[in-house]
Amino acid sequence: MADRVPSGPEGVPFLGSSLQYADDPLRFMERVADEYGDVARIDVYNQEVYQVIDPGAIRRVLVTNATNYKKPSLGGDEGLGGLLGDGLLTSNGEHWQRQRKVMQPSFYGDKLNEYADIIVGDSVELADSWHDGKHIDIHREMSELTLRIVVESLLGARIDGMERTIRKALLEVGERFRPGPQGFVPEEVPTPRNVRYRRSVEILDRILREIGRQHDVHGTEDDLLGTLLGERAEGRLDEESIRNEMMTMLLAGHDTTALTLTYAWYLLSKHPEAERKFHQELDSVVEGSPTVADLGELDYLEKVVMETMRLYPPAYVIYRQAVETDELAGYHIPAETVVSTPQWVVHRDERFFDDPEAFRPERWTPESRRELPEFAYFPFGGGPRKCIGDGFAMREAKLVLATLGSKFAFELVSDTPLSLVPFVTIHPENPVEMTVCAR
Ligand code: HEM
């Protein structure tokens, strides 16, 4: 067993590197990787973390030795686990395993085809509400759209008129997870941020109950919520666990896809040549509204989505905690070490991607995909805890881009570069204002 101990920034007493991290978490992770290599030790917010950027070692953590790496409850009940409880994203062990099996069929095979009508229908409705020259915040529009889609397809309800309230509440909730020591002030302490957090969770819980009532009328037994309710009827799931899965779907099921779409529109508007190819392909394949069959021919569109998630992976880092001692890339990993595998850093590593900062959808040729080491690109994670919504998200992102891109182009209102803040996912700090241009 290796006894090499990874090195890392010294930091200062008590705080470690917390201040540098809080100042700019993404740059900090990059700097650590540049200076200390494949496995580095960092100390933030009283937590020692080993940052791992070697694809082989990441594969070991997520896939080949996955049983030795559980999901950590960073921040304990004050972390994401406090909000999502035993929902699929945050649970471990037997409960997770059973839930994953119960929920899996809603995300694969024919089910995905059924969602296409909802995705395209909601996108057309949105397009019909726009006109040439309209100013929009594309991030808000994409978030509200993906919320509508996920609630309608998986929870069997319509949230017309509630999108703004849900989004605002979800953003307030997200604020609590913005990096910084303030995030882990116990929930009971009435700081302004905590008060807003608790109020927002209450609003979301009210909305989940309303979605449940709507499902009684419009839902079916075999949509995701119907499946969960069936489990309850059989005594295998309680009310609280159903609430936790619904909250997980609301959060995990819309935010990441909305960000992918926002960054795709942003990058296309900044790269006219790529935007031209994107439109040209749509014009030659799509007649009227796009269909699932069209997706097979929309090769450039797929490359745009992949390249967007390379440069701006919405889930920018994955955390695990070692159960027992292990070895990663020749370094000793003591039991209980928290390990981070940052997509943000690996996706921008020039060992794997030429000119890594450039937006170049063309780079995703079949040959380059074959040659890329596994886990040099992993926007959806991997192994048993791989994103359950990966197929759903890819299909959704492509169908939304194809529907809206067939009708419109989007121009950034200002030249100010995007400023990003990593919450649970990487968000634009400010509204991303764009002008809708009819094509
Ligand atoms: C572009 C869009 C998306 C991205 C980039 C993304 C990314 C991820 C990643 C990286 C993980 C693994 C986290 C870990 O290993 O700790 C994950 C898990 C998960 N995602 Fe996604 N996701 C996306 C869309 C979706 C959608 C559309 C849904 C649901 C409708 C969803 C639901 C989930 C759930 C429930 C888990 C936990 C799975 C488990 O642990 O069994 N995601 N996602």
Residues whose N, C-alpha, C, O or C-beta is under 5 A from the ligand:
A	BS01	HEM	L88 L89 R100 A252 G253 T256 T257 T260 P314 A315 I318 Y319 F378 P379 F380 G381 P384 R385 K386 C387 I388 G389 F392 A393
